[in-house]
Amino acid sequence: MATRIYQSLAAAALLCSVPYHVLAESSLLHNVKGYTVNQGKLVEFAALKFEEDRVSQVFLQAPKLSSDIADQIIDGKGKTLLPGLIDAHGHVLGYGQGLLRVDLRNSSSEADAVAMVTQFAKESGVEGWVLGRGWNQEVWSERAFPSAKALDAVFPDQAVYLTRVDGHAGWANSKAMELAGITANTQSPSGGEIIRDAEGNPTGVFVDNAMDLITHAIARPSVKEQQTLLLNALNELASMGLTSVHDAGVSLDTIQAYKNLDVAGLLPIRVNVMVDVLDPEWLSQLEQGVYHSPSNKLSINSVKISADGALGSRGAALIKAYSDRPGQFGLLLHEPKQLHQLIETSMKAGYQVNTHAIGDKANLLVLDDYIELIKKTGTVDLRHRVEHAQILQPQDLNRFAKNGIIASMQATHATSDKNMAEDRLGSERIKGAYAWKTLLSNGTIIANGSDFPVESPNPFYGLHAAITRQDHDNQPKGGWYANEAMDFTQALKSFTYDAAYAGHQEKLIGSLEAGKKADFILIDRDIKQVDPSQIWQTQVKQVWVDGKLIYTK
């Protein structure tokens, strides 16, 4: 485990060491197979000319090379060229922290997870809290929530806290609960649940808002430490072909860390920040107005609100009870009146509102609030978003496009959730879940992403899932509810132009057209022509941002 972490950090360090390639005034990159979605149409091209940080010409046919066509001519060696890919929903600080924590995504059981944590603690020599992320009881052999007892056997005197893969539940040992002051008398907070045993004692699992009972006892990294974590994460993300990310739910100290990196000229890719309403001082950020840095690397013009939890931990708020847990309806993380107020306050401040909603009840509440408040505040042009928009009633599917609301969705959630989603929802509700094609047919704009570190940030995993509705083992055969799959153009557009549009940046990035930023990548295969099952295996060869080479493999 530690070896993988050190390899990730080494890769990030190597990326930092790649010098920004200072180009001549104009450059022509030729001998490529290029794809971009311009004005909604897939455009294939053979060469790209850019001057300093902007595209100046896209050549549909191979140009005749001569000394006066550009100051510098670069041979693409037949590689495929795409616009820089955009992840419209991720968590950068969490991803950076994950590079230094135990990764439990491959654990096969509670005992296996404990063994992985034990090995990590031994190899890393960590002396304080042992932290990790990625466990998922739904893929374990026992398919049951873990308990503190399993960790206590190995860590009787050292605090351990491990976040579930979706970030909506946490697993603590007894020492962690002791340090956090958790006892049998501790009450579950509104919008959260402390899982208890038959005697009423906490088992060690905390869902949604109850997680705060533990995390408040864990020291938050300083702004300087966050700068290092963010930089490591952004460099790693760039190596996967991402030239822009939307950071979903950022506290004010992290915003300061971003600003410090931007002023120092250290941001390798673009970041669109969503202000987290859970920060006690979030309103002070709104009072400053929206922010766009002179470098065009940092934007702060949206607010992140979470309406409910996640499906895997049964925290997603449903109208009817979970099919596999009668009597359980999920969790609303804010009372409806408070949710309404948060949305209205943000809209009136001129900020785009991006609200996490997974269950059909949460989506219904958010859509109702949006439609009412968009009219009241006159902010349809702010392009408010529903983050995840995962489970929708049939009658809600057409309310997005009609009201100018964007669906910010993550394709790999469908292929990760397919083994438990229908158990949770039943055969009828599942028809309104992960319904990409239906939303697109209604004219809805879908901004794609990954929700990293919940899922891998590799955008080619997302493109593969969007097109095939299959996992990396090509399962299920023919695709999971394949009628909701995207075609190639729709998938590429969702990771480029539509993701840029969702961040109010479509005039700057998202496609390769004259006047736009020269953000593009070179990859090792023609992802339009290869068997779709191979798309996830794509390797990134070069990444260019602002017409500068920032990564090469």
N, C-alpha and C positions, 0 to 999 in steps of 0.2 A: 504494500500500500504506500509506504513512504517513498519507495522507489518511483512510483507513478507520480507522486506529488513533486518530487525533486525534478523529474523529467519535465513536468509542466512548467515549473519555475525556470528551468534551464532554457526551455523553448521561449518563454517570455523574455528572458534576459538576452537571448540571441536576437530576438526581434528588435529589442531596444538598441542593439549594437549595429543594426543595419543602417548605414548613413542615408539621410535623405538625399536622393540623387538630384543634384542641381542641374537642371536641364537648360538647353539653349532656349532662345526666345520662342521658337516654334519647333514642334516635333511631329513626325508622322510615324504612326505605328501601323505597319502593313503586314500582309501575309497572315491574316487572322480570319477566323470564322466568327463574325460578330452577331449578337442578338440584342435588341433593345425593343421595348414596347413604347412607341411614340404615338400620341393621340389615339391610344387604345388599340393600335395595330402592331403586330409583330413585324419588325424591320430586320432584315438580314443584311449585313454589310461586310466589306472586305478590308477596310482601313479606316483609321481614325486620326484626325489631325487636331492637335491642341496647342494653344499658345499660352505659355505660363500656366495658370490654373484653370483655364477654360477651354471647352471644346470649341473648335472653330469650323470643322467640317467633318461630315460622315460620308465616306465613299461607298456607294452601293456596289460598285465594281472596282476591281484592283486598279489603282492609278498607275500611270506611267511614271516611273521613278526618274527624277532628274535633280540636279544640284539646287535648282531654284524652287523646288516644291516645299522644302522645309529646311530649317537649319540643321536638324538632326533627323536621320532616318533610322527607325528601329525595326528589326525583323521579328515578328511575332512567332515565327517558326511553326506556323500552322495551328497554333493553339486557339481555343475558343475564348472569345472576349465577351464579357457581360458588364452591364452597369454594376457599380458597387452595390452589393446586396444590403438590405436594411432589415434589422430586427425591430419590429414595432412594439415589442413588449418583453423586457428582460429586467434583471436585477444585477447591476454591475458590481456593486459592493459585495453582495452576497456571493457572486461568482468568484470575486477576488479572494474572499474569505475561504471559499470552498477549496481553493488551490492549496490552502494550508491546513485543511481539516480532513478528517477521515470520510471517505466517499463510500456510502453503503448501497449505492444503486444496484450493485451486482450481488448483494446478499440474498441467500436463498431461504433463510430461516432466521428465527430469533437467535438461535445458538450460533449460526454463521456470522450474524451481525456482531454479536458479542466478541467472537474470535477476531473479527476484523478490527474492532475497536481496541482490543487488547494488543494486537500486533502493532497497530499505529502508535499507541501510547508508548510501547516499548522502544520502537525504532526512532520516534521523534523526540523522546525524552521530555515531553511536555510535563510541566510541574503544576500548573494551575488547572483550570477547567479543561476537561477533554471534550472537544466539540466536534460535531459531525453532521452530516445530512445525507438523505437519500433513501432511507428505509421505506419499504412499501409492503405492508402485511398482505396485500392482495396477491403478491407474487410469491409469498412464502408458502411452504408446504402446509403450515397450520392455518393460514389465512385469519389470524387473530391478532389483536393488538398485543404488543410486547409488554413486559412488566419490569419494574425496578429491581425485582428480586434477581433476575438474570444478570443484571449489571452489578448488583451488590456483591455477588459471589466473587467477582474479580476486582471490583473497585469499592472496597468497603469504606475507604477513607479519602477518596478523591472524587470530586464532583464530575458527573458525566451528563451531557445534555445533547441529544441527537434529534434533529428536525426531520420530520417526514419529507418524502420526496416533493410533495406539493407545497411545503412550507406552511401548512395549515394544521399541523399537530406536532407535538414534541414529546420525546421520551426521556425521562429523567431518572437517575438513580436516587437512592435514599439520601445520600450526602448532598446532592444538589437540592433536593426538597428541604433538607434541614437548613442549608444556607439561605434558601429563599423564604424560610419561615412557614412552610406548608405543613399543616397538620390535618387530622381527620375533621377538625372543626372549620377548616377553610372552605368558604363558600365559592361555588362557581360564579364568575362574573357574568353580567349580561352579555350575550353573544359568545359565550364560551362554555366549555364543559370540562370538569375534572372527572376523568374516568375512575370509577370506584369499584372495589370488590364487594362481595356479598355482605361484608361487615361494615361497609361504608368507608373504608380506608382508601386513600388515593393509591392507584396502581402504578403511577409513574407516567401516565399518558395525559397530556393536556391538549385540548382542542381549541383552535382559533383564539378568542380573546383570553382564554385561560392560560395560554402560553406566556402572556406578559407576567404572570405570577412568578415564573422562573427567570425569564430573560432580564427582568429588572435587577437581578442579582449579579449579572455578568457584566463586567466592565466594558464599556463601549470604546472602540479604538479612537485615538486622538485624530485631529484633522490631518496632522502630518502622516500618521500611520495609514489613514484612509487614502491619502494621496498615493502611497506605495501600492496599496491594495487595488485601487482603481486603475493605476497605470499597468500593473501586471495583468489585470483582467482585460483591459482594452487592447493591449498588445496581443494577448491570446485570441481575442475575438477577431482582431484584424487578420490573424493568420488563417482564419477559417473563411475569409472572403467577405466579412462584414466591414463596410465603410461608414456605417451609421447605426446607432442603436437608440431606442427610446427607453430610458431608465424609469421603471414604473414604481414610484413611491420613494421619493428621496427626501431625507431630513435636511434641515438647514445647515448643519455642520458639514454634511457631505456636499451640499451645493457650494460651500466655501472651498472645500477641497478641490472640486471641479474648477472653480474660478482661479484658484492658485495655479493649477496645472495649465489652464488655458493662457493665463497671463505670461507664464514661463515658456509658452510655445511647446508644451510637452504632450498635448492631446494628440494621439496618432490618428484617431477617427472622430467622427461627429457624434455628439451626444445631445439628445433631446430629453430634457428633464421634466418629470412630473412631480410637482410638489406634494409631499405626503401630508394629508390632513391630520395624521396622528402626531405630527410634530407639534408640541405645545405652542410654538411661535409661528405656525404656518401662515397666519393672517398677516404677519409683518412682511412676508415675502410678497403676498398679493398686493399689499399697499405700495410696493416699489414698482408695480407694473410688470409687464412682460419684458423679458431680457433676451437680446440676441448679441452675442459677442462680436467684436470687429473681425475676428478671424473666421466667423461662420462655423466654428467648431462646437459652440455651446449655445443652446437655446433653452429658455425657461418660460414656457407659455401655457402650461397645462397643470391640472390638479388631479391627483390620484385618490380615489375613494374606494373602499371595499364594502360591498353590500352584504356579501355572504361568504361562506367558506368554500371548501372543495368537495368534489364528489367522492373521492377515494376515502376521505375521513368522515363521510356522511355529514359534512358541514354545509354543503350546498343547500340553499333554502328551496324546498319543494312545496307546491300547492297541495299535493296529496302525499301520503306517507311513502317512505322508501319501500320498494317492492320486496327487498330482502331484510327489512327491519320495521315491521308494523309498529305504528305509534311514533316513529321518529320522522321529523320533517326538516331537519337541518337547522341552521342558525343564521339569523340576521345579525350582522355585526353592529348595526346602528338601529335604533328604534326608527320606524318610518318617518316620524315628524323630524327627527334629527337628520336623517338622510336627506330629506327634502330641503332642510335648511342649509346643509353643507353644499348641496348642488346649487341652490339659489344664490348663496353668498359668492360662490366661485364664478358663476355666470355673470353676476353683477359687477365683479371685479375685472371682467374682460378676459378671463382665463377659460381655455378649453377644459371641459370636464370629462375625465376618463374614469368610468366606474366599473370596478370588478363585479361581474354578475355571472354566476355559473348556473344555479338552479332556476327553474321556470318561474318560481315566485319572486326571486330577486330580480330577474330580467323584467318581469311584469311591473314591479314597483319602479324600477329605474326608467323603463320606457314611459310609464305614466308620468313620472316626475319630469323627465326630459321634455316630453311633448307639451306639457302644461307650461313649464318654465322657459322653454325656448320662445314660445309665443309671448310670455309675460316680459321677458328680458330682451327680446329681439336679437337673439344671439345665434341664429341658425348658421351664420357665416363662420362661427367659431368651430364648427365641425365636431360636435361633441361625440364621444366614443363610448361604446360598451366594451369593456375588456373581457374577453373570453366568449361572451354571448353563446354559451355552450349548450344549454338546454332551453328550448323555446317552445311555447305553445304554437300550434299551427296558425292561429290568428295573429300572433305577434311577429311572424316571419316577414310580413310585408310592411311593418311599421317603421323599419329602419330607413329605407330609401325614401319613403313618403315624407319623412320628417328631417331628412338631411343628417341622419345619425349613422356613424361608421361602426362596423363590426370589426373589432380588433381581435383576431382569432389565432390560434396556434395549431398548425396542422398535426404536429407530432402528438398532441394531446389525444387525438382520436386513435392513433395506432398504439399508444401506450394504455389507453383506457378501455380498449375494445374487449378485454377479457373480463372486465367487471362492470362496465357501464350498463349493459342490459340487465344484469342482476339487480343493480340499483334502481333502474327505471322501469323495467318491464318492456314488453314487446310493442306497446303503443307509444309511450312517451319517447322511446329511443328514436322514433321517426322524426322528431323535432330537434334532435341532438346532432351537433357537428354538421349542420345542414348547409354546407358551403354552396353547393350548386343551386339549391333552392333560393338562398339569399342572393346569389349573383343573378339568377334569372329574374328576381324582383328589382334589380337595379342597385342592390346594396354594394357599397364599396367595402371590400375586405382587406384590411391591413394585416399581413401575416407576420408571425414571429415565433418564438419558442418558449417564452417564459423561463429562460435559463435563470438559475441552475436547476429548476424543476425538470426541464428537459435539456438535452445537449443543445448548445447554441449553434451547432453546425447547420447553416442554412440549407445545405444540400440534403440533410435529413428531412427538413421541412418540405422542400420541393418534392422529394421522393414521396413523402406521405400524402401531400396534397394531390398528386397525380395518380398514385397507385392505391391509396387507402390500405396499404400493407406494411407489415414490419420488415425488418431486414432479412428475415427468413422467407419472404414472399408469402406470408400468411396473413389473412386467410386467402385461399385460392380465389382469384377473381376480384379480391378487394372486399373490405368490410363496408357494407352498404355502399357499394361502388357507384350507385346512382348519384351520390353526393360528391363524387370526385371532381377536381378541377382539370381542365385541359392544360397543355403546356403554357400557352399564352396567359391564361388566367393565373396560373401559379406564379410565373415569372413576374407578372404585373403586380401581384399581391406582395411580393418581396422587393419590389423596386418602386415603380411610380405610385402605386396606391399607398404603400407605406410612407412614402415621402409626402403625399397629399394629406395623409392622416396627421402629419406633423407640420402642416402648413409650409412645406419646403419643396413642393413640386416644381417651382420655378428655378430652383437651385440645383436639385439633385433628383435621382429617381429614374432618369433616362439619359441617353446619350444624344444630345441635340446641340446645335450651335448656340453658344452663350451659356450653357450650363457648366457646372463644375466638372472637371476632368477626374471623376471618381470612377474607377473601373478595375476589373480583375481579369486575369488570364487563368484558365483552368486546363486540366489535362485531357478533357474529352468533350465531344459535341453532345451536350445533354439533351438536345432535341432529337438527335438521330439514334442514340444508343438505346438499348432495351431499357425501358423505364425502371426496371428492377435494379439497374446499376447506378442510378443517379446518386444514391447516397454514398457511393464509393468515390465520388469526385474528389480530386486533389487540387488545391489551389497552388498555382505556380508563382503568381505575382499579384500584388495589391498596390494600386496607385490611388492616392488621395491628393486633390489639388494639383494634379499633374506631376506629382512626385512619387517615386517608387519608395514605399515604406516597408514592403515585405517581399522577400523572394525565397523560394524553397530550393 
